[in-house]
Amino acid sequence: MGCKKERLFGTDGIRGLANHGALEMKRVLMLGEATACLLARKLKPRARVGLGWDSRISSPGLAAALTAGLTGGGAHVWRFGVITTPAVSRLVGKYRLDAGIVVSASHNPAEDNGIKYFSSSGGKFPDEAEQKLEKIMSRPDLLKPMPGVSLGMVRQVEAKAASDYIQDVIRRFANARLAGLRVVADLAQGAACRTVPGVMEGLKIRAQYMADKPNGLNINLDCGSLHPDKAASRIRALKSQAGLAFDGDGDRVMLVDEKGNIINGDRMMGLLATYYARQGRLAGRTVVATVMSNLGLELFLKQKNIRLLRTKVGDRYVSQVLAERGLILGGEQSGHLLLPRMSPTGDGLLTALEVLRVMRAEGKPLSELAGGWKDFPQRLVNVRVTSRPQLDKLSKVKQEVTAAQRILKERGRINLRYSGTEPLARIMVEAENASLVETWSNRIADAVEQSIGNGKGRTTTWLTCA
C-alpha cells in the first residue's frame, strides 16, 4: 500500500523551513532520486541536471542531498555552486541539459529555503511534471537506486558557470553605452554577489556595493529588494544616477532613481512599455501583470493606447500568458519582470541593465522616465484563517465586497486570495482615496476574520501610499 499523496509544489517550487518537512535532508535526497526517476522515464536513463544554490546556511547541505539523490538515481549533475536563479535558467539551455534545479528561498529569511525546477529550455518546469514528481514521492517503494557503475556522475563547474553567465550578459549589453554610469548595487547578501560585480566591471559601470558579504545567516536581512530604502539613502549620499536592489536569488530587482525615489516593478514595466511602443517593438501593444499591479499603471498605459492584461499572483501565470500570446513584457509589482526575448525566466540583473540602457538611449534621468503617473493607494491585509472556502462566497465577505464596489466603481479594485504557502487570506483594496482604502480593507478583513479567522489576528501593509 502506497503512502498518501502529498502536495509539495506551490506557485514557485517548494518552499519552507530548512531541514524540516518537505525540506528535511532525507526527504530532499529522496526528491533527487524521484527527479532522476522522472527524467529517466521522460527522457533517458542518464539525464543531465544543472544545480545551483544561494548563499544561505542550509543551501550547500540541501544541494548535497539533491546531488546524492540525483546521482543515486542515475542522473548526471552539473554543480554550478552559489549562483543566481536566472543564471541557472540560462545555463541549462546553454549547456543543453535536461533540467535545472535551484536551492533558494528567494527573498525569504535565512531560516527558510526552497527548491525550484527548470525545464530543458530554462523555463518553468511544467505543472504536469511537478505532479508526477509528487506522485513518485508518494510511492518511495518504487524508487530503485542505481548500483555500482550505474550511478550518475558529478561535474564541478562553478567557475565556468559563473564566467559563462557573466560573459553572456556583458555581450548582450556591450553596445548599450553604460560605461561610466554611477550606480549603487545592494546585493542582498545573496547569490547576486557571485555575478553582478563581474558584469559591472565588464561593462565599465562605476558601482558602489552594499550587502555584498554573505555569511550564510544575513541573506535578505534588512537589505535588498525588500528594503530598497537602504539603497535610496546611499544614492543621495553618493549622488549616484541609479540604485539597484536585488533579492537573495537575483531574479528580481527594485530600482532607485537619482533623487532617491523607489521604482518598483510597475514603474519599470511602464517605462519599458512606453519606450518599446515608441520604437514599434511592443508586441500587441500589451503588457502582462498580476492582479496586484497598481491601477495607476493600468490607466497610464491606457492613455498610451497600451493594454494591460492581468493574471493571478505568480510569475508562472504571467509567463504562460506571455508565451501563449507571443508578448514580450510582463511582470510583478515586486520587481520580478519577464523579458522572454532576453531570458527564459525573470532576471533582476538583465531587468536593471535594460532600464539603464533605455535611460541612456533617452538621455533623461530615471526620475523623469519612471515618474509618468501617480500611484493609487493600495493596502494589503493578511488574516490568519482556519480553512479555505471560496472567499467571495462567504456571505459576510460578499456583502462587504458588494458595498465597497458600489462606492469605488471603476476607480478602485478589490482582490481576495489565499497565500500559497501560509494559512492566510489576503485582502487587497485600492482606490484614489487612502481613507476609503483603509476603511474598506478593514471592513472586508473583519468579515473574513468573523467567518474563518483563527483568532491569531492580522497584519497590514501599505503597498503604495497616496
C-alpha positions as CSV (number, residue, x, y, z in Angstrom):
1,M,0.0,0.0,0.0
2,G,1.5,3.4,-1.0
3,C,1.7,6.4,1.1
4,K,-0.9,9.2,0.9
5,K,-0.1,11.6,-2.0
6,E,1.3,14.9,-0.7
7,R,1.4,18.4,-2.2
8,L,4.9,19.6,-2.5
9,F,4.9,22.4,-5.1
10,G,3.4,25.8,-4.7
11,T,3.3,28.6,-7.3
12,D,7.1,28.9,-7.2
13,G,8.5,25.4,-6.4
14,I,8.9,24.0,-2.9
15,R,9.3,26.5,0.0
16,G,9.5,26.1,3.8
17,L,11.7,25.9,6.8
18,A,15.1,24.4,6.0
19,N,15.7,20.8,7.1
20,H,12.0,20.4,8.1
21,G,9.0,18.8,6.4
22,A,9.4,18.6,2.7
23,L,12.9,20.2,3.0
24,E,14.2,17.7,5.5
25,M,17.6,16.4,4.2
26,K,16.5,12.8,3.8
27,R,13.3,14.0,2.0
28,V,15.4,16.1,-0.3
29,L,17.7,13.2,-1.1
30,M,14.5,11.2,-2.0
31,L,13.4,14.1,-4.1
32,G,16.6,13.9,-6.0
33,E,16.1,10.2,-6.6
34,A,12.5,10.8,-7.7
35,T,13.7,13.5,-10.1
36,A,16.2,11.1,-11.7
37,C,13.4,8.5,-12.0
38,L,11.1,11.0,-13.6
39,L,13.7,12.2,-16.1
40,A,14.7,8.7,-16.9
41,R,11.0,7.9,-17.8
42,K,10.5,11.0,-19.8
43,L,13.9,11.4,-21.5
44,K,16.8,9.0,-21.0
45,P,18.4,6.9,-18.2
46,R,21.3,9.3,-18.0
47,A,19.6,12.7,-17.7
48,R,21.8,15.7,-17.1
49,V,20.8,18.2,-14.4
50,G,22.2,21.6,-13.7
51,L,22.2,22.5,-9.9
52,G,22.8,25.9,-8.3
53,W,22.1,27.4,-4.9
54,D,22.1,30.6,-3.0
55,S,24.2,31.8,0.0
56,R,22.0,30.8,2.9
57,I,23.5,28.4,5.5
58,S,21.3,25.5,4.6
59,S,21.7,25.6,0.8
60,P,25.0,23.7,0.4
61,G,23.6,20.8,2.5
62,L,20.3,20.7,0.6
63,A,22.3,20.8,-2.7
64,A,24.4,17.9,-1.5
65,A,21.3,15.9,-0.6
66,L,19.9,16.6,-4.1
67,T,23.2,15.6,-5.7
68,A,23.3,12.3,-3.8
69,G,19.7,11.6,-4.8
70,L,20.1,12.5,-8.4
71,T,23.3,10.6,-8.9
72,G,21.9,7.7,-6.8
73,G,19.1,7.6,-9.3
74,G,21.5,7.5,-12.3
75,A,21.4,11.2,-13.3
76,H,24.5,13.3,-14.0
77,V,24.8,16.6,-12.1
78,W,26.5,19.8,-13.2
79,R,27.1,21.7,-10.0
80,F,27.1,25.4,-10.6
81,G,27.7,26.4,-7.0
82,V,26.4,29.7,-5.5
83,I,24.8,31.4,-8.4
84,T,21.6,33.3,-9.2
85,T,18.3,31.6,-10.2
86,P,18.2,33.2,-13.7
87,A,21.8,32.2,-14.3
88,V,20.8,28.5,-13.7
89,S,17.9,29.0,-16.1
90,R,20.2,30.4,-18.8
91,L,22.9,27.8,-18.3
92,V,20.6,24.9,-18.6
93,G,19.8,26.0,-22.2
94,K,23.4,27.0,-22.9
95,Y,24.8,23.6,-21.8
96,R,21.9,21.6,-23.3
97,L,21.0,20.0,-20.1
98,D,17.7,18.1,-19.4
99,A,16.6,20.1,-16.4
100,G,17.8,22.7,-13.9
101,I,17.3,23.0,-10.1
102,V,18.0,25.9,-7.8
103,V,18.1,25.6,-4.0
104,S,16.9,29.0,-2.8
105,A,14.1,30.7,-0.8
106,S,14.4,33.9,-2.9
107,H,13.6,36.9,-0.7
108,N,12.7,34.8,2.4
109,P,14.9,35.0,5.6
110,A,17.9,32.7,6.2
111,E,16.0,30.1,8.1
112,D,13.8,29.2,5.1
113,N,14.8,27.5,1.9
114,G,13.2,26.2,-1.3
115,I,13.7,24.2,-4.4
116,K,12.8,25.5,-7.9
117,Y,12.9,23.4,-11.1
118,F,13.5,24.5,-14.7
119,S,12.8,22.6,-17.9
120,S,15.4,21.9,-20.6
121,S,14.6,25.2,-22.2
122,G,15.3,27.1,-19.0
123,G,11.6,27.9,-18.5
124,K,9.3,26.8,-15.7
125,F,9.1,23.1,-15.0
126,P,5.7,22.0,-16.4
127,D,2.8,21.6,-13.9
128,E,2.3,18.0,-15.0
129,A,6.0,17.2,-14.3
130,E,5.6,18.6,-10.8
131,Q,2.5,16.5,-10.3
132,K,4.3,13.4,-11.5
133,L,7.2,14.1,-9.1
134,E,4.7,14.3,-6.2
135,K,3.2,11.0,-7.3
136,I,6.6,9.4,-7.3
137,M,7.4,10.8,-3.9
138,S,4.2,9.3,-2.5
139,R,5.4,5.8,-3.6
140,P,9.1,5.6,-2.4
141,D,8.9,1.8,-2.6
142,L,9.0,2.3,-6.4
143,L,12.3,4.1,-6.3
144,K,15.3,1.9,-7.3
145,P,18.7,3.4,-6.6
146,M,21.3,2.6,-9.2
147,P,24.1,0.3,-8.1
148,G,27.8,0.3,-8.9
149,V,28.8,1.9,-12.2
150,S,25.2,2.8,-13.0
151,L,25.4,5.8,-10.6
152,G,25.4,9.3,-12.1
153,M,28.5,11.4,-12.3
154,V,29.1,14.9,-10.8
155,R,30.8,17.7,-12.7
156,Q,32.1,20.6,-10.7
157,V,31.7,23.6,-13.0
158,E,31.4,26.5,-10.5
159,A,33.9,28.8,-12.1
160,K,32.9,28.1,-15.6
161,A,29.2,28.6,-14.9
162,A,29.6,32.0,-13.3
163,S,32.0,33.1,-16.0
164,D,29.8,31.9,-18.9
165,Y,26.8,33.7,-17.5
166,I,28.7,36.9,-16.8
167,Q,30.2,37.0,-20.3
168,D,26.8,36.4,-21.9
169,V,25.3,39.4,-20.1
170,I,28.3,41.6,-21.0
171,R,27.9,40.7,-24.6
172,R,24.2,41.5,-24.6
173,F,24.8,45.0,-23.3
174,A,28.1,45.7,-24.9
175,N,26.6,48.4,-27.2
176,A,24.3,49.9,-24.6
177,R,26.7,52.8,-23.7
178,L,26.6,52.1,-20.0
179,A,30.3,52.8,-19.3
180,G,30.7,55.5,-16.7
181,L,27.3,55.2,-15.1
182,R,27.4,55.7,-11.3
183,V,25.2,53.2,-9.5
184,V,24.7,51.8,-6.1
185,A,24.1,48.0,-6.0
186,D,22.6,46.3,-3.0
187,L,23.3,42.6,-3.4
188,A,21.1,41.4,-0.5
189,Q,24.0,39.2,0.9
190,G,22.8,36.7,-1.7
191,A,23.7,34.9,-4.9
192,A,24.0,38.2,-6.9
193,C,27.4,38.7,-5.1
194,R,28.7,36.0,-7.5
195,T,27.6,37.6,-10.7
196,V,26.8,41.3,-10.5
197,P,30.3,42.7,-9.8
198,G,31.8,40.8,-12.8
199,V,29.1,42.2,-15.1
200,M,29.5,45.8,-13.8
201,E,33.3,45.6,-14.2
202,G,32.9,44.2,-17.8
203,L,30.5,47.0,-18.8
204,K,32.7,49.6,-17.0
205,I,29.8,50.7,-14.8
206,R,31.0,52.5,-11.7
207,A,29.3,50.6,-8.9
208,Q,29.3,51.0,-5.2
209,Y,28.2,47.8,-3.4
210,M,26.1,47.2,-0.4
211,A,25.2,44.0,1.4
212,D,27.9,42.1,-0.5
213,K,29.4,40.0,2.2
214,P,27.2,36.9,2.7
215,N,27.9,34.8,5.8
216,G,25.0,32.2,5.4
217,L,22.8,34.0,8.0
218,N,22.4,37.5,6.7
219,I,20.8,36.9,3.3
220,N,17.9,39.4,2.8
221,L,18.5,40.7,6.3
222,D,17.5,44.4,6.3
223,C,18.7,44.8,2.8
224,G,18.0,44.0,-0.9
225,S,14.7,44.3,-2.8
226,L,12.6,44.2,0.4
227,H,14.4,47.2,1.8
228,P,15.2,49.5,-1.2
229,D,15.2,52.5,1.1
230,K,18.7,51.4,2.1
231,A,20.0,51.9,-1.4
232,A,18.0,55.1,-1.6
233,S,19.9,56.5,1.4
234,R,23.2,55.6,-0.2
235,I,22.1,57.1,-3.6
236,R,21.6,60.5,-2.0
237,A,24.9,60.4,-0.1
238,L,26.9,59.4,-3.2
239,K,25.0,61.4,-5.8
240,S,24.7,58.3,-8.0
241,Q,22.5,58.0,-11.0
242,A,20.6,54.9,-10.0
243,G,20.3,52.2,-7.4
244,L,19.7,48.5,-7.9
245,A,18.4,46.4,-5.0
246,F,18.4,42.7,-5.7
247,D,16.8,39.8,-3.8
248,G,18.5,36.8,-2.4
249,D,18.5,34.7,-5.6
250,G,18.7,37.5,-8.1
251,D,15.5,37.0,-10.0
252,R,14.0,40.4,-9.0
253,V,15.2,43.9,-8.6
254,M,13.9,47.2,-7.2
255,L,15.4,50.4,-8.6
256,V,16.0,53.8,-7.1
257,D,16.2,57.0,-9.1
258,E,18.8,59.7,-8.7
259,K,16.6,61.5,-6.3
260,G,16.2,58.5,-4.0
261,N,12.6,57.6,-5.2
262,I,11.9,53.9,-5.2
263,I,11.0,52.4,-8.6
264,N,9.0,49.2,-8.3
265,G,8.1,46.6,-11.0
266,D,5.0,48.6,-12.1
267,R,7.1,51.6,-12.9
268,M,9.7,49.6,-14.7
269,M,7.0,48.0,-16.8
270,G,5.5,51.4,-17.6
271,L,8.9,52.8,-18.5
272,L,9.9,49.9,-20.8
273,A,6.4,49.6,-22.3
274,T,6.2,53.2,-23.5
275,Y,9.8,53.0,-24.8
276,Y,9.2,49.8,-26.7
277,A,5.9,51.1,-28.1
278,R,7.6,54.3,-29.4
279,Q,10.1,52.0,-31.1
280,G,7.3,49.9,-32.6
281,R,8.6,46.8,-30.7
282,L,5.9,46.2,-28.1
283,A,4.2,43.1,-29.4
284,G,0.4,43.5,-29.4
285,R,0.8,46.8,-27.6
286,T,0.2,44.7,-24.5
287,V,1.8,44.3,-21.1
288,V,1.0,41.4,-18.7
289,A,0.9,41.9,-15.0
290,T,-0.8,40.4,-12.0
291,V,-3.9,41.5,-10.1
292,M,-1.5,43.2,-7.6
293,S,-0.2,45.8,-10.1
294,N,-1.4,49.3,-9.4
295,L,-4.4,50.8,-11.1
296,G,-2.3,53.8,-11.8
297,L,-0.1,51.7,-14.2
298,E,-3.2,50.4,-16.0
299,L,-4.7,53.9,-16.5
300,F,-1.3,55.3,-17.5
301,L,-0.8,52.6,-20.2
302,K,-4.4,53.1,-21.4
303,Q,-3.6,56.7,-22.1
304,K,-0.7,55.5,-24.3
305,N,-3.0,53.1,-26.1
306,I,-1.3,50.1,-24.4
307,R,-3.3,47.3,-22.9
308,L,-2.7,45.7,-19.5
309,L,-3.7,42.1,-19.1
310,R,-3.8,40.8,-15.5
311,T,-3.2,37.3,-14.2
312,K,-3.3,35.6,-10.8
313,V,-0.4,36.3,-8.5
314,G,2.8,34.4,-9.5
315,D,5.3,34.8,-12.3
316,R,4.4,31.4,-13.8
317,Y,0.9,32.8,-14.7
318,V,2.5,35.9,-16.3
319,S,4.9,33.7,-18.2
320,Q,2.1,31.5,-19.5
321,V,0.2,34.4,-21.0
322,L,3.3,35.9,-22.5
323,A,4.1,32.6,-24.2
324,E,0.5,32.0,-25.4
325,R,0.1,35.4,-26.9
326,G,3.7,36.0,-28.2
327,L,4.2,39.0,-25.9
328,I,7.5,40.4,-24.8
329,L,6.9,42.3,-21.5
330,G,5.3,41.4,-18.2
331,G,6.0,41.1,-14.5
332,E,5.1,41.8,-10.9
333,Q,5.0,44.8,-8.8
334,S,7.7,43.2,-6.6
335,G,10.3,43.8,-9.3
336,H,10.1,40.4,-10.9
337,L,10.0,41.3,-14.6
338,L,9.8,38.9,-17.5
339,L,11.5,39.8,-20.8
340,P,11.2,36.5,-22.7
341,R,13.3,37.7,-25.7
342,M,16.2,38.2,-23.3
343,S,15.8,35.4,-20.7
344,P,13.5,32.4,-20.2
345,T,12.8,33.5,-16.6
346,G,12.9,36.7,-14.6
347,D,16.4,38.1,-14.2
348,G,16.9,41.1,-11.9
349,L,20.3,42.0,-13.4
350,L,19.0,41.9,-17.0
351,T,16.0,44.0,-16.0
352,A,18.2,46.6,-14.3
353,L,20.6,46.8,-17.2
354,E,17.7,47.1,-19.7
355,V,16.2,50.0,-17.8
356,L,19.6,51.7,-17.7
357,R,20.0,51.1,-21.4
358,V,16.7,52.9,-22.0
359,M,17.8,55.7,-19.7
360,R,21.0,56.2,-21.8
361,A,19.1,55.9,-25.1
362,E,16.6,58.5,-24.0
363,G,19.1,60.8,-22.4
364,K,16.9,61.5,-19.5
365,P,17.3,60.8,-15.7
366,L,15.5,57.9,-14.3
367,S,13.2,60.1,-12.2
368,E,11.7,61.6,-15.4
369,L,11.3,58.3,-17.2
370,A,9.7,56.5,-14.4
371,G,7.5,59.3,-13.0
372,G,4.7,59.4,-15.5
373,W,1.8,58.7,-13.2
374,K,0.6,58.8,-9.6
375,D,0.0,55.5,-7.8
376,F,-3.3,54.8,-6.3
377,P,-3.1,54.0,-2.5
378,Q,-3.0,50.2,-2.2
379,R,-3.3,48.3,1.1
380,L,-2.9,44.6,1.8
381,V,-4.4,42.9,4.9
382,N,-3.4,39.4,5.8
383,V,-5.9,37.5,8.0
384,R,-4.9,34.1,9.6
385,V,-7.6,31.5,8.8
386,T,-8.7,28.0,9.8
387,S,-10.0,26.9,6.3
388,R,-10.0,27.9,2.7
389,P,-13.6,28.2,1.3
390,Q,-14.1,30.5,-1.7
391,L,-13.8,33.9,-0.2
392,D,-16.3,35.7,-2.3
393,K,-18.9,33.1,-1.5
394,L,-18.8,33.8,2.3
395,S,-22.0,35.8,3.0
396,K,-20.4,38.4,5.2
397,V,-17.5,38.9,2.9
398,K,-19.7,39.0,-0.2
399,Q,-21.9,41.7,1.5
400,E,-18.9,43.9,2.3
401,V,-17.3,43.5,-1.1
402,T,-20.5,44.4,-2.9
403,A,-20.9,47.5,-0.8
404,A,-17.3,48.5,-1.5
405,Q,-17.6,48.0,-5.2
406,R,-20.7,50.3,-5.3
407,I,-18.6,53.1,-3.7
408,L,-15.3,52.5,-5.6
409,K,-16.7,51.8,-9.1
410,E,-14.1,51.8,-11.8
411,R,-11.7,54.0,-9.8
412,G,-10.9,51.2,-7.3
413,R,-10.2,47.5,-7.1
414,I,-10.6,44.7,-4.6
415,N,-8.7,41.4,-4.7
416,L,-9.2,38.4,-2.4
417,R,-7.0,35.4,-2.4
418,Y,-5.2,32.9,-0.2
419,S,-1.5,32.6,0.4
420,G,0.1,29.8,-1.5
421,T,2.3,28.8,1.5
422,E,0.7,30.0,4.7
423,P,-2.8,29.9,6.3
424,L,-3.6,33.4,5.3
425,A,-6.3,35.2,3.5
426,R,-5.0,38.2,1.6
427,I,-7.3,41.2,1.1
428,M,-6.0,44.0,-1.2
429,V,-8.0,47.2,-1.7
430,E,-7.0,50.0,-3.9
431,A,-8.6,53.4,-4.6
432,E,-7.9,57.1,-5.2
433,N,-8.6,58.0,-1.6
434,A,-6.4,56.4,1.2
435,S,-9.1,56.7,3.8
436,L,-11.5,54.7,1.6
437,V,-8.8,52.1,1.1
438,E,-8.3,51.8,4.8
439,T,-12.0,51.7,5.7
440,W,-12.9,49.0,3.2
441,S,-9.8,46.8,3.6
442,N,-10.6,46.8,7.4
443,R,-14.3,46.0,6.8
444,I,-13.6,43.2,4.4
445,A,-10.9,41.8,6.7
446,D,-13.3,41.9,9.6
447,A,-15.8,39.9,7.6
448,V,-13.1,37.3,6.8
449,E,-12.0,37.1,10.4
450,Q,-15.5,36.6,11.6
451,S,-16.2,33.9,9.0
452,I,-13.0,31.8,9.0
453,G,-10.4,33.6,11.2
454,N,-8.3,31.5,13.7
455,G,-8.2,34.2,16.3
456,K,-4.5,35.0,15.7
457,G,-5.0,38.4,14.3
458,R,-3.9,40.1,11.1
459,T,-1.1,42.2,9.6
460,T,-1.4,45.2,7.3
461,T,0.9,46.6,4.7
462,W,0.6,49.7,2.5
463,L,1.9,48.5,-0.9
464,T,1.6,52.0,-2.2
465,C,0.7,55.2,-0.4
466,A,-1.0,58.4,-1.6
